[in-house]
């Protein structure tokens, strides 16, 4: 009797060990799959953001850009599906060679991810806005715009605005580096009256001495690229409140005399928040979203 029970215990123990080995094998392989899935998810996100950035700029090489990102990150492009519509979707279907699960006949474990991104007009800028405003209008790409006048068109106002405080030093800092705070559509800002000729020319001189870009040849980090608030009006006298209705971006040319600033309107992708109903003044942002088209 005892020998029978002892034999049964041995069989049960062996069976339990086999079960534990199988479970351990599956757990280890599942962990490997999750690591792989995290990697391809990151690649899909990067690829779709790059592609939709091209879409926002009106380019047509969306699929090529997305596939390039995947290939550079060791993803076989034959395993990538790209859908283009209101935004871009990148789907990656890959597999992982199992290590321990082979003992139960599982050679590969499939894993897949899908990432979608859209673009839209910027309604909130996190930092870098310059202390100049332009009235709302329909801008044309490459259009030359007087961002800051050398004459007081509106009884003491030349186009400058207060961002984070008033005064020449604050204004000069914001000319060179951009305002460090967040601005959004609907915010009220005050005009900065006075020509501010000295601080304007000092700030512009610093930028042009350190960056020789042109409208035909500039990098995305060029200090000549200015994000500027579009406001409801500048037809106010003295220091008055105006309302932000959008954001635009300009490439700053060498300025004229007496504190004038000349820029050219460009379309560009920035780091900011988008809103569905925001009027597009040329500055757009991209974001990841869920779902299909």
Backbone as a ProteinNet text record, in pm:
[ID]
protein_1_A
[PRIMARY]
XXXXXXXXXXXXXXXXXXXXXXXXXXXXXXXXXXXXXXXXXXXXXXXXXXXXXXXXXXXXXXXXXXXXXXXXXXXXXXXXXXXXXXXXXXXXXXXXXXXXXXXXXXXXXXXXXXXXXXXXXXXXXXXXXXXXXXXXXXXXXXXXXXXXXXXXXXXXXXXXXXXXXXXXXXXXXXXXXXXXXXXXXXXXXXXXXXXXXXXXXXXXXXXXXXXXXXXXXXXXXXXXXXXXXXXXXXXXXXXXXXXXXXXXXXXXXXXXXXXXXXXXXXXXXXXXXXXXXXXXXXXXXXXXXXXXX
[TERTIARY]
82.9	0	86.7	181.4	269.9	349.6	395.5	473.8	389.3	259.3	169.1	151.1	129.5	109.9	237.9	353.4	480.5	499.6	461.9	472.8	381.6	261.4	165.7	218.3	279.9	335.2	446.2	530.9	640.2	585.5	483.2	421.3	361.7	289.6	227.4	333	443.1	550.4	613.5	636.1	694.2	600.6	471.3	372.9	370.2	375.8	375	497.2	611.6	733.5	722.4	663.6	645	554.2	444.3	350.8	420	497.7	567.8	669.4	737.6	832.7	762.7	645.9	570.4	524.5	471.1	424.4	540.7	653.8	771.6	817.8	815	855.2	765.1	633.7	538.2	554.5	574.9	591.7	714.3	825.1	947.7	927.9	865.2	844.1	745.3	643.6	548.9	622	713.6	793	875.1	933.8	1013.1	924.2	802.5	708.3	670.2	647.6	609.2	721.1	845.1	958.3	960	939	934.7	820.7	704.8	587.9	611	675.8	705.7	798.2	892.7	986.2	913.2	833	767	659.1	602	504.8	573.6	694	770.1	806.7	843.4	877.6	754.6	641.1	517.3	479.2	492.8	460.7	551.1	680.9	775.5	748.9	720.4	697.3	571.2	465.2	338.8	346.1	418.1	433.4	515.3	618.6	699.8	617.1	538.2	458	350.3	282.3	174	230.3	354.9	420.1	439.6	475.7	487.5	351.4	248.5	112.9	70	104.4	69.1	134.8	252.7	325.4	283.2	188.2	140.3	225.3	317	402.9	332.2	385.7	321.2	403.9	518.8	607.5	581.6	456.1	420.6	462.8	426.6	456.7	607.4	678	823.7	888.1	843.1	898.7	869.9	747.4	711.4	792.8	807.5	883.8	1031.7	1083.1	1222.9	1246.9	1154	1167.1	1163.7	1076	1065.4	1192.2	1240.8	1359.3	1481.8	1495.4	1609.2	1605.7	1489.1	1474.6	1453.4	1509.5	1515.3	1378.3	1282.7	1151.9	1144.3	1114.6	1098.8	980.2	1003.7	897.8	782.8	807.5	699.9	597.9	635.5	544.2	474.3	487.2	429.6	316.7	202.5	89.8	64.6	48.4	27.9	-103.6	-184.9	-312.5	-310.8	-346.5	-343.9	-484.8	-525.1	-657	-655.1	-747	-745.4	-641.2	-515.8	-404.3	-340.2	-263	-191.5	-199.6	-212.6	-207.4	-90.3	-8	99.5	72.1	57.6	36.3	156.1	208.4	322.1	280.6	294.8	263.7	393.4	441.6	571.2	557.6	666.4	667.3	800.1	798.2	917.8	945.9	1071.1	1108.8	1102	1024.5	1012.7	1142.6	1166.6	1286.5	1251.3	1166.9	1132.1	1001.6	915.7	786	797.8	917.8	937.7	916	932.9	915.3	771.6	678.1	537.7	490.4	587	553.6	526.2	551.6	528.5	661	676.7	801.4	808.9	696.5	691.1	567.9	580.5	467.7	443.7	324	291.7	260.1	295.2	261.8	238.3	146.3	113.6	76.5	101.5	65.6	7.5	-67.9	-122.7	-115.7	-67	-52.8	-111.7	-189.9	-250.8	-217.2	-189.7	-162.4	-237.1	-273.2	-339.6	-266	-300.5	-245.7	-360.3	-332	-432.9	-369.1	-446.4	-396.9	-369.4	-261.1	-219.8	-311.4	-358.6	-440.6	-370.8	-257.1	-182.1	-34.3	48.7	194.1	258.4	346.7	402.1	516.3	591.7	702	756.3	836.6	907.7	838.5	720.2	648.9	723.2	731.5	801.8	705.6	761.1	675.6	624.9	577.7	522.4	388.9	292	162.7	126.7	47.8	-5.4	-156.8	-224.4	-369.9	-410.4	-524.9	-570.3	-595	-554.1	-565.2	-534.4	-551.5	-516.9	-376	-282.7	-143.6	-116.1	-18.2	25	168.6	197.7	332.3	434.7	539.3	643.3	613.3	492.5	452.2	538.4	584.4	661.7	566.4	591.4	502.5	586.1	538.9	602.8	550.1	633.9	592.5	591	689	692.2	725.8	640.6	657.3	758.2	809.6	895.3	817.3	684.1	597.4	477	425.9	316.3	183.5	147.7	25	-98.9	-91.4	-207.5	-176	-139	-120.8	-34.1	89.1	183.4	216.3	144.7	171.2	239.9	340.2	420.8	413.4	336.1	322.8	377.9	443.2	498.7	390.7	407.5	314.6	392.2	328.5	387.4	368.2	474.7	466.4	546	478.1	545.8	594.5	548.8	590.8	623	634.8	662.5	807.3	846.3	980.6	1076.6	1181.7	1277.9	1354.5	1397.3	1477.7	1397.9	1274.8	1189.7	1160.6	1132.8	1104.7	1226.3	1346.2	1468.4	1491.7	1473	1490.9	1396.2	1270.6	1172.5	1200.5	1262	1303.1	1408.1	1504.9	1617.1	1578.4	1513.6	1492	1346.7	1255.3	1114.8	1060	933.1	864.4	861.4	893.5	904.4	770.8	668.4	539	449.2	333.5	233.7	133	97.5	-6.6	-108.1	-234.7	-338.3	-441.7	-514.3	-620.8	-722.2	-760.7	-852.1	-783.6	-651.3	-576.5	-576.5	-583.2	-570	-427	-368	-233.6	-236.5	-143.4	-137.6	-37.8	-70.2	26.2	138.6	254.9	372.5	397.9	347.8	361.4	505.3	533.1	668.3	742.1	833.4	905.4	1000.5	1055.6	1149.9	1262.4	1308.2	1406.9	1535.4	1589.6	1714.9	1705.5	1612.5	1600.2	1569.7	1490.3	1458.4	1583.9	1660.1	1779.2	1886.3	1895.2	1991.7	1955.3	1826.4	1782.1	1799.1	1757.7	1770.1	1916.3	1999.6	2142.5	2204.2	2164.3	2216	2176.6	2052.9	2004.7	2075.4	2084	2143	2293.1	2359.7	2503.1	2528.3	2432.3	2449.7	2376.8	2312.6	2241.6	2235.5	2298.9	2302.9	2206.4	2100.1	2000.7	1933.2	1876.1	1794.2	1658.2	1564.1	1430.6	1434.3	1537.3	1550.8	1638.2	1700.9	1791.2	1797	1714.2	1713.9	1682.4	1723.6	1694.6	1571.8	1514.9	1393.2	1420.2	1547.7	1582.8	1639.4	1627.2	1681.2	1613.9	1692.7	1633.1	1561.3	1573.4	1499.5	1354	1321.1	1183.5	1107.2	1012.9	939.3	793.5	749.6	606.9	550.2	444.9	387.4	237.1	182.5	37.3	-36.7	-144.1	-236.1	-347.3	-373.2	-470.1	-589.1	-694.7	-818.4	-801.5	-719	-696.1	-572.3	-513.4	-407.7	-448	-572.7	-623.7	-661.6	-562.8	-584.3	-479.9	-513.8	-424.9	-354.5	-222.3	-148	-148.2	-126.9	-123.7	-266.9	-309	-444.7	-442.1	-552.4	-562.8	-616.6	-550.8	-597.4	-608.6	-681.6	-710.4	-643.9	-579	-514.8	-621.3	-616.8	-711.4	-641	-509.9	-436.4	-286.5	-210.8	-64.8	-14.1	88.5	151.6	302.3	372.2	518.1	577.4	684.7	750.7	901.1	963.2	1107.9	1149.6	1229.9	1268.6	1385.8	1364.4	1469.8	1553.6	1663.2	1735.3	1641.6	1641.2	1543.7	1589.7	1493.8	1525.4	1573.4	1575.9	1624.6	1514.3	1554.9	1463.6	1370.9	1420.8	1343.9	1237.9	1239.1	1142.7	1183.3	1084.7	1111.2	1031	1100.9	1038.1	1045.9	935.3	934.1	861.9	882.1	809.8	727.4	602.2	511.3	550.2	557.3	585.3	484.7	468.6	387.4	483.7	453.1	548.4	477.6	545.1	496.3	567.1	490.1	546.6	502.8	561.6	523.1	412.4	290.6	179.1	54.6	-53.5	-181.6	-270.1	-343.5	-432.8	-577.7	-662.9	-806.5	-880.4	-988.5	-1061.2	-1112.5	-1161.5	-1224.3	-1131.6	-1004.5	-911.2	-883.6	-888.1	-853.6	-705.8	-676	-538.2	-467.7	-372	-290.7	-151.4	-136	-9.6	76.4	51.3	127.7	44.5	96.9	22.5	104.7	36.7	102	44.4	113.7	68.5	49.2	-37.4	-56.6	-102.7	-73	-118.9	-262.4	-343.9	-483.1	-517.4	-628.4	-671.6	-771.7	-800.4	-906.1	-863.2	-955.7	-932.6	-995.3	-982.6	-1042.6	-1193.5
-120	0	125.4	126.9	244.5	266	154.4	167.4	223.9	186.8	241.6	391.8	431.9	575	653.1	591.6	658	676.9	576	585.5	693.2	702.9	805.1	945	960.7	1092.3	1131.1	1033.8	1061.7	1104.5	1032	1066.1	1206.1	1236.8	1368.3	1478.8	1450.7	1550.1	1575.9	1468.2	1485	1564.4	1531.7	1603	1752.3	1779.3	1918.5	1992.9	1924.3	1988.5	2022	1931	1956.4	2076.3	2080	2192.1	2323.6	2321.3	2441.9	2487.1	2391.2	2425.2	2489.5	2433.9	2489.6	2631.2	2650.4	2782.8	2882.4	2837.7	2924.5	2962.4	2863.3	2889.4	2993.2	2977.2	3071.5	3210.6	3217.2	3347.1	3419.5	3347.5	3408.2	3456.4	3375.1	3414.3	3530.1	3530.2	3642.6	3772.3	3765	3882.3	3932.1	3837.9	3874.3	3941.6	3887.6	3944.8	4087.5	4109.7	4243.5	4345.1	4301.5	4389.8	4422.6	4322	4342.1	4434.6	4413.6	4495.3	4641.4	4663.6	4801.3	4868.5	4792	4846.8	4886.1	4795.1	4825.7	4932.5	4941.7	5048.4	5184.4	5192.6	5316.8	5353.7	5253.5	5277.2	5325.2	5260.9	5299.4	5442.9	5479.9	5617.4	5717.8	5690.4	5781.5	5791.2	5677.7	5675.4	5752.3	5734.3	5799.1	5949.6	5990.9	6134.3	6202	6133.1	6188.6	6199.6	6097.3	6096.9	6204.5	6219.8	6318.3	6460.1	6476.2	6606.6	6645.6	6547.3	6572.5	6606.5	6536	6563.7	6706.5	6748.9	6884.3	6990.7	6960.3	7055.7	7048.6	6960.1	6948.4	6860.5	6785.6	6696.5	6564.3	6489.6	6365.7	6240.8	6256.1	6142	6074.8	6069.2	6020	5874.2	5789.2	5646.6	5623.8	5694.3	5680	5716.3	5825.2	5869.5	5767.9	5718.6	5622.3	5493.5	5444.4	5322.2	5341.5	5461.1	5489.7	5479.3	5536	5526.6	5381.7	5303.2	5162.1	5085.7	5107.3	5034.3	5069.7	5197.8	5239.3	5177.9	5133	5071.9	4921.4	4863.2	4716.6	4651.4	4723.3	4664.7	4634.1	4508.1	4467.9	4543.7	4621.5	4706	4622.9	4494.8	4409.2	4379.9	4409.4	4387	4515.1	4619.6	4749.4	4783.3	4822.8	4870.6	5017.6	5098.1	5241.6	5282	5354.7	5405.3	5556.5	5622.1	5768.2	5821	5910.7	5973.1	6101.8	6115.1	6228.8	6202.2	6216.7	6174.5	6052	5980.4	5861.7	5751.7	5628.9	5511.3	5424.5	5383.7	5288.4	5163.5	5049.7	4922.1	4831.6	4770.5	4679.2	4543.3	4441.1	4303.6	4223.8	4187	4120.9	3992.8	3924.5	3801.4	3787.9	3705.7	3681.9	3532.8	3494	3353	3312.5	3210.3	3166	3098.7	3100.4	3038.3	2908.7	2921.1	2803	2738.9	2817.9	2763.4	2661.2	2648.8	2548.4	2407.8	2390.7	2256	2209.1	2303.2	2262.8	2294.7	2312.9	2325.9	2466.2	2568.9	2707.6	2766.2	2781.8	2831.1	2983.3	3049	3195.1	3246.9	3367.6	3433	3565.7	3582.4	3702.9	3820.1	3938.6	4060.8	4172.3	4260.9	4368.1	4495.4	4609.2	4739	4826.1	4926.2	5023.3	5161	5257.6	5394.1	5490.4	5587.5	5687	5826.5	5918.3	6057.2	6149.2	6266.2	6367.6	6501.1	6599.3	6732.8	6833.1	6948.5	7053.2	7186.3	7292.3	7426.7	7440.1	7507.7	7524.7	7624.5	7584.8	7673.5	7707.9	7643.7	7670	7643.8	7740.4	7729.5	7725.8	7628.3	7605.3	7699.8	7743.5	7836.9	7887.2	7995.2	8043.1	8152.4	8196.4	8301.3	8434.3	8506.6	8635.2	8748.9	8860.6	8968.8	9063.9	9007	9081.6	9017.6	9097.6	9042.7	9093.7	9014.1	9056.9	9041.6	9128.4	9119.8	9000.8	8941.9	8826.5	8865.7	8777	8796.7	8664.6	8657.7	8536.8	8553.8	8481.7	8492.7	8403.2	8442.9	8366.8	8322.8	8195.7	8142.6	8228.8	8268.6	8350.6	8498.5	8534.6	8674.2	8753.5	8870.2	8957.6	9039.8	9039.3	9106.3	9195.2	9316.1	9403	9362.1	9292.5	9241.7	9351.9	9440.1	9555.2	9678.1	9776.2	9897.2	9991.9	10084.8	10190	10320.6	10309.9	10425.9	10381.3	10471	10432.4	10439.5	10328.2	10322.8	10345.7	10308.6	10315.7	10395.1	10520.4	10611.7	10552.3	10526.9	10479.8	10333.5	10256.3	10113.2	10082.8	9996.5	9963.7	9814.4	9738.7	9595.2	9507.4	9568	9488.9	9460.3	9350.5	9313.7	9269.4	9282.4	9236.6	9086.2	9017.2	8873.5	8849.1	8824.1	8798.3	8922.5	9038.2	9161.9	9269.2	9391.6	9504.4	9549.2	9645.8	9701.4	9652.9	9731.5	9705.3	9575.1	9546.6	9426.4	9299.5	9294.4	9178.4	9162.5	9273.3	9272.3	9221.8	9271.6	9229	9078.6	9031.6	8888.6	8805	8847.3	8771.7	8778.3	8888.2	8895.5	8788.5	8775.4	8683.7	8537.7	8510.4	8371.6	8325.1	8417.1	8379.7	8372.1	8398.4	8394.1	8250.9	8232.9	8097.5	8041.3	8122.6	8076.8	8023.2	7972.8	7917.9	8025.6	8028.1	8116.9	8034.5	8072.8	7998.5	8093.2	8042	8119.4	8158.7	8284.2	8336.3	8416.2	8401.3	8479.5	8627.4	8712.3	8855.7	8898.1	8974.7	9028	9178.3	9249.7	9394.6	9434.2	9540.3	9596.4	9663.4	9669.2	9734.6	9861.2	9976.3	10099.4	10149.4	10232	10284.4	10207.6	10273.9	10211.7	10102.2	10112.6	10012.4	9988.9	10097.4	10086.8	10018.9	10065.1	10008.2	9859.9	9816.4	9674.2	9587.4	9643.5	9566.6	9541.2	9645.1	9629.7	9546.3	9557.4	9475.6	9327.6	9298.7	9159.6	9100.6	9174.7	9127.1	9112.2	9204	9196.8	9071.5	9035.5	8914.1	8790.8	8789	8673.2	8662.5	8772.2	8766.8	8740.2	8782.3	8753.9	8606.5	8540	8399.2	8301.7	8352.8	8263.6	8328.9	8265.5	8321.4	8250.6	8192.9	8124	8220.1	8162.3	8238.5	8171.3	8239.3	8183	8054.1	8036.2	7915.3	7808.5	7842.8	7747.1	7774	7705.3	7721.1	7587.3	7573.6	7453	7476.3	7368.6	7381.5	7449.8	7457.7	7522.4	7663.2	7716.3	7849.1	7953.8	8041.7	8148.3	8253.7	8243.4	8334.4	8289.6	8169.2	8121.2	8166.4	8253	8312.7	8267.6	8217.4	8196.4	8327.8	8375.3	8505.9	8491.7	8552.5	8547.6	8630.3	8573.8	8646.7	8699.6	8829.9	8891.3	8947.9	8975.8	9023.6	9161.9	9246	9380.2	9440.2	9534.1	9617.7	9764.7	9788.1	9925.4	9977.5	9988.3	10039.3	10146.2	10237	10346.7	10319.7	10334.1	10315.3	10170.3	10151.4	10016.1	9966.1	9874.6	9821.7	9669.8	9606.3	9460.5	9415.2	9315.5	9251.8	9101.9	9032.2	8890.8	8803.5	8696.3	8601.1	8515.6	8509.1	8427	8313.3	8308.2	8200.9	8227.2	8143.1	8156.7	8134	8212	8198.3	8193.3	8151.9	8150.1	8224.9	8297.5	8379.3	8356.1	8368	8369.6	8515.4	8556.3	8695.7	8728.8	8825.8	8875.1	8977.5	9022	9135.9	9254.7	9327.5	9433.9	9563.9	9654	9787.7	9870.9	9999.6	10088.8	10121.4	10180.7	10233.5	10129	10006.4	9905.2	9833.6	9846.5	9773.8	9626.6	9537.2	9394	9342.5	9279.8	9223.2	9070.9	9004.2	8858.6	8804	8676.2	8608.7	8495.1	8491.4	8390.2	8252	8155.8	8017.8	7925.2	7807.9	7703.1	7608.6	7573.2	7491.2	7409.8	7305.2	7219.6	7258.6	7280.5	7325.4	7233.1	7255.8	7182.7	7260.9	7213.9	7285	7198.8	7257.6	7187.5	7227.3	7130.5	7159.3	7152.9	7227.1	7225.6	7207.8	7134.7	7096.6	7217.7	7319.4	7432.5	7553.6	7535.3	7647	7686.2	7815.2	7864.3	7840.4	7792.5	7759.3	7882.6	7933.9	8046.7	8000.9	7871.7	7821.4	7747.5	7767.4	7696	7576.9	7456.5	7336.1	7248.7	7154.8	7057.4	6920	6817.8	6679.9	6611.6	6511	6435.9	6295.1	6204.1	6066.3	6056.7	5979.6	5959.1	5812.5	5771.1	5633.9	5619	5496.4	5467.4	5471.8	5429.2	5431	5556.3	5569.3	5683.9	5669.7
0	0	0	91.1	100.9	-26.5	-87	-209.8	-323	-328.1	-430.8	-411.9	-285	-257	-289.2	-255.5	-284.3	-433.9	-511.8	-656.6	-713.2	-655.1	-701.7	-673	-557.9	-520.8	-615.6	-652.7	-746.1	-881.5	-929.1	-1058.2	-1053.1	-943.3	-927.2	-920.7	-850.8	-838.5	-975.1	-1050.2	-1183.2	-1275.2	-1264.5	-1345.3	-1309.3	-1180.1	-1133.5	-1183	-1182.2	-1231	-1379.1	-1457.2	-1599.6	-1620.8	-1545.3	-1555.9	-1520.4	-1412.5	-1369.4	-1474.9	-1537	-1642	-1760.9	-1797.3	-1909.9	-1877.3	-1757.6	-1717.1	-1714.9	-1660.8	-1655.7	-1796	-1886	-2023.9	-2087.7	-2068	-2125.4	-2066.9	-1936.1	-1870.7	-1924.5	-1938.5	-1989.7	-2132.2	-2216.7	-2355.7	-2367.3	-2281.2	-2282.4	-2247.1	-2152.1	-2116.8	-2234.5	-2308	-2426	-2531	-2547.5	-2643.7	-2603.6	-2474.5	-2427.6	-2452.9	-2435	-2464.7	-2614	-2696.1	-2840.9	-2879.4	-2817.3	-2849.6	-2811.5	-2697.9	-2656.1	-2757.4	-2809	-2907.9	-3035.3	-3090.6	-3217.5	-3198.3	-3078.9	-3052.4	-3058	-3000.7	-3006.9	-3148.9	-3227.7	-3368.1	-3444.6	-3420.9	-3489.5	-3455.7	-3328	-3287.3	-3358.3	-3358.7	-3422.7	-3573.4	-3635	-3779.7	-3817.1	-3739.3	-3774	-3747.9	-3643.9	-3616.8	-3726.3	-3772.8	-3881.3	-4009.7	-4036.6	-4159.4	-4156.2	-4043.9	-4037.2	-4035.3	-3989	-3998.6	-4144.8	-4227.4	-4370.5	-4431	-4385.5	-4433.9	-4398.6	-4276.9	-4232.5	-4318.4	-4372.6	-4455.5	-4602.5	-4632.9	-4769.9	-4858.4	-4799.2	-4877.2	-4905.9	-5000.1	-5042.8	-5014.3	-4950	-4928	-4793.1	-4751.7	-4619.3	-4598.8	-4694.3	-4680.5	-4678.5	-4764.3	-4770.6	-4636.8	-4574.9	-4447.1	-4337.7	-4331.7	-4228.2	-4241.7	-4363.3	-4385.6	-4352.8	-4380.1	-4348.9	-4198.4	-4118.6	-3974	-3927.4	-3986.1	-3946.3	-3982.3	-4102.8	-4149.5	-4066.6	-4029	-3947.7	-3808.9	-3767.5	-3634.9	-3643.7	-3751.8	-3767.2	-3779.3	-3837.7	-3865.4	-4014.3	-4047.8	-4187.3	-4247.1	-4352.2	-4408.4	-4465.1	-4494.8	-4542.7	-4433.2	-4309.5	-4197.2	-4152.3	-4234.4	-4201	-4297.7	-4243.9	-4323.8	-4291.2	-4394.4	-4375.6	-4440.5	-4364.1	-4413.7	-4403	-4512.9	-4517.6	-4538.1	-4453.8	-4463.2	-4385.5	-4289.2	-4197.9	-4090.7	-4130.8	-4047.5	-4109.2	-4032.7	-4081.1	-3976.5	-4022.4	-3934.9	-3978.2	-3883	-3907.3	-3823.7	-3890.7	-3822.4	-3849.3	-3744.2	-3756.4	-3702.7	-3787.6	-3748.5	-3751.6	-3634.1	-3624.8	-3542.8	-3524.9	-3445.6	-3373.1	-3271.1	-3190.3	-3188.7	-3211.5	-3200.1	-3053.8	-3024.2	-2885.4	-2840.8	-2713.7	-2658.1	-2586.3	-2487.1	-2407.3	-2452	-2518.3	-2558.6	-2670.3	-2727.2	-2831.4	-2779.2	-2649.9	-2592.9	-2601.2	-2621.5	-2638.5	-2780.8	-2872.4	-3013.4	-3062.4	-2980.4	-3023.1	-3070.6	-3202.6	-3259	-3259.3	-3290.8	-3297.9	-3225.4	-3171.6	-3105.7	-3176.9	-3230.4	-3306.4	-3213.2	-3257.3	-3184	-3285.3	-3254.4	-3348	-3271.8	-3335.8	-3278.3	-3389.9	-3350.2	-3445.6	-3382.1	-3458.9	-3409	-3510.5	-3460.8	-3548.5	-3498.1	-3590.4	-3555.5	-3649.6	-3599.3	-3679.6	-3660.8	-3742.7	-3723.6	-3721.4	-3665.9	-3660.8	-3626.5	-3642.9	-3613.1	-3463.9	-3431.6	-3292	-3221.6	-3103.4	-3020.6	-2889.4	-2864.1	-2740.9	-2766.7	-2730.8	-2748.2	-2610.8	-2589.8	-2456.2	-2422.4	-2520.2	-2494.7	-2628.2	-2620.6	-2738	-2817.2	-2773.1	-2846.3	-2836	-2945.9	-2947.8	-2913.3	-2862.1	-2811.3	-2919.6	-3029	-3141.4	-3175.8	-3216.7	-3257.6	-3396.3	-3468.2	-3597.5	-3593.6	-3666.3	-3673.2	-3758.8	-3726.5	-3803.8	-3949.2	-4035.8	-4179.9	-4247.7	-4376.5	-4451.5	-4504.8	-4446.2	-4487.2	-4607.3	-4686.2	-4803.3	-4780	-4807	-4787.1	-4860.2	-4788.8	-4846.2	-4844.1	-4803	-4799.2	-4702	-4745.9	-4659.6	-4573.4	-4443.8	-4349.3	-4257.8	-4236	-4137.1	-4000	-3925	-3794.5	-3689.2	-3700.3	-3610.9	-3692.9	-3683.2	-3762.2	-3697.7	-3779	-3723.4	-3709.5	-3726.5	-3704.6	-3623.7	-3540.3	-3451.2	-3524.3	-3585.3	-3664	-3577.5	-3451.4	-3364.6	-3238.2	-3254.2	-3140.3	-3031	-3064.6	-2964.1	-2972.2	-3055	-3068.4	-3200.8	-3194.5	-3312	-3347.2	-3270.7	-3296.7	-3186.6	-3085.7	-2974.6	-2870.3	-2798.3	-2690.9	-2567.7	-2453.9	-2328.4	-2314.1	-2281.9	-2252.4	-2125.1	-2017.4	-1891.3	-1820.8	-1862.7	-1798.7	-1900.5	-1851.7	-1940	-1924.9	-2006.6	-1994.4	-2100.3	-2121.1	-2227.5	-2208	-2084.3	-2060.8	-2088.8	-2041.2	-2064.8	-2213.6	-2280	-2423.2	-2501.1	-2469	-2537.1	-2517.4	-2395.1	-2366.5	-2453.6	-2461	-2539	-2688.3	-2734.1	-2874.4	-2903.7	-2814.5	-2838.1	-2814.4	-2701.7	-2659.4	-2670	-2676	-2675.4	-2534	-2521	-2391.4	-2339.5	-2211.9	-2155.6	-2107.2	-2103.9	-2054.4	-2164.4	-2123.1	-2215	-2254.6	-2381.1	-2431.1	-2508.9	-2500.2	-2571.4	-2629.7	-2726.9	-2789.1	-2681.8	-2684.1	-2583.7	-2475.4	-2463.8	-2364.5	-2403.9	-2302.5	-2323.2	-2292.1	-2381.5	-2360.8	-2385.4	-2326.5	-2342.2	-2449.8	-2522.2	-2615.9	-2537.3	-2598.8	-2539	-2618.1	-2572	-2649.4	-2652.9	-2751.3	-2768.5	-2876.4	-2943.7	-3054.8	-3009.2	-2888.6	-2837.3	-2938.4	-3000.1	-3107.9	-3061.8	-2948.6	-2900.1	-2868.3	-2780.5	-2748.5	-2870.6	-2964.7	-3086.1	-3167.9	-3195.6	-3278.1	-3207.8	-3073.6	-2998.7	-3007.6	-2991.7	-2999.1	-3136.7	-3238.8	-3375.7	-3414.3	-3372.7	-3403.4	-3343.7	-3221.4	-3157.9	-3239.9	-3285.2	-3361.3	-3495.4	-3569	-3703	-3699.8	-3590.9	-3579.2	-3550.9	-3493.9	-3455.5	-3546.8	-3650	-3741.2	-3879.1	-3977.3	-4112.1	-4206.6	-4151.2	-4233.2	-4330.2	-4434.8	-4529.2	-4540.1	-4603	-4620	-4701.2	-4781.5	-4864.1	-4798.9	-4687.1	-4623.1	-4472.7	-4397.3	-4252.1	-4186.5	-4061.6	-3985.4	-3898.4	-3848.2	-3766.8	-3633.4	-3593.5	-3467	-3486.7	-3604.9	-3631.6	-3542.8	-3478.4	-3397.1	-3480.3	-3611.5	-3699.1	-3717.2	-3674.4	-3683.9	-3560.4	-3580.4	-3469	-3469	-3354.9	-3331.9	-3277.8	-3341.1	-3308	-3288.6	-3183.3	-3165.2	-3269.4	-3319.6	-3406.2	-3316.1	-3322.1	-3230.6	-3307.3	-3231.9	-3293.7	-3355	-3294.8	-3346.5	-3283.8	-3354.2	-3297.9	-3302.9	-3338.3	-3348	-3209.7	-3124.5	-2988.9	-2959.9	-2872.7	-2838.3	-2706.3	-2706.4	-2582.8	-2537.3	-2406.2	-2350.3	-2331.1	-2418.9	-2414.9	-2429.8	-2394.5	-2400.6	-2535.8	-2593	-2716.1	-2689.6	-2774.6	-2751.9	-2857.8	-2813.6	-2905.3	-2973.6	-3106.7	-3182.2	-3255.8	-3251.2	-3317.4	-3310.5	-3382	-3384.5	-3526.3	-3562.4	-3693.8	-3674.4	-3778.9	-3771.4	-3890	-3858.8	-3959.3	-3953.7	-4071.6	-4079.3	-4079.4	-3979.8	-3963.9	-4055.9	-4141.8	-4229.8	-4152.8	-4214.5	-4157	-4154.3	-4045.1	-4027.9	-4092.3	-4106.3	-4151.7	-4034.2	-4053	-3947.1	-3847.8	-3736.7	-3636.3	-3576.2	-3563.7	-3492	-3572.3	-3702.2	-3784.8	-3794.1	-3795.3	-3810.6	-3929.2	-4022.9	-4142	-4135.4	-4162.6	-4163.1	-4284.3	-4309.6	-4417.8	-4358	-4395.5	-4342.6	-4394	-4302.8	-4341.4	-4274.5	-4331.6	-4268.7	-4199.4	-4074.3	-4000.6	-3893.6	-3849	-3741.1	-3612.6	-3506.8	-3380	-3268.3	-3151	-3031.4	-2961.5	-2971.2	-2911.5	-2908.6	-2861	-2849.7	-2966	-3018.7	-3130.1	-3083.8	-3154.3	-3127.9	-3259.3	-3253.6	-3374.5	-3452.5	-3382.8	-3449.9	-3465.3	-3437.1	-3445.2	-3590.3	-3619.2	-3753.1	-3778.8	-3897.5	-3933.5	-3987.7	-3908.6	-3952.5	-3995	-4020.5	-4073.2	-3973.5	-3843.5	-3742.3	-3694.5	-3714.2	-3680.5	-3586.5	-3524.7	-3437.8	-3468.4	-3424.5	-3446.6	-3311.1	-3308.4	-3185.4	-3216.2	-3124.3	-3135.1	-3085.5	-3158.1	-3118.5	-3136.6	-3078.7	-3093.3	-3206.7	-3241.3	-3337.6	-3481.6	-3569.8	-3713.4	-3772.4	-3904.6	-3973.5	-3974.8
[MASK]
+++++++++++++++++++++++++++++++++++++++++++++++++++++++++++++++++++++++++++++++++++++++++++++++++++++++++++++++++++++++++++++++++++++++++++++++++++++++++++++++++++++++++++++++++++++++++++++++++++++++++++++++++++++++++++++++++++++++++++++++++++++++++++++++++++++++++++++++++++++++++++++++++++++

